[in-house]
Amino acid sequence: MGNMTNRYVVNAVGKGGQIYLTHCQDKHTLKKWVAEHKHELIMNELKIIDKKRHPLLKLFSFNK
């Protein structure tokens, strides 16, 4: 088995109070997961963390 790393971490809250924590390898699988679970999630509570993002960009990024 090769080196399997997950780039994106998804932390979300469902409409019924469920907590979702999942990992995605690339942007395509991330968009697919969000599209499949969109009706179950509170979109304002959705957090996506890019683990390979440059640290300086994290410092200067703006949150909602």
Secondary structure, 3 states (H helix, E strand, C coil): CCCCCCCEEEEEEECCCCEEEEEECCHHHHHHHHHHHHHHECHHHCEEEECCCCHHHHHHCCCC
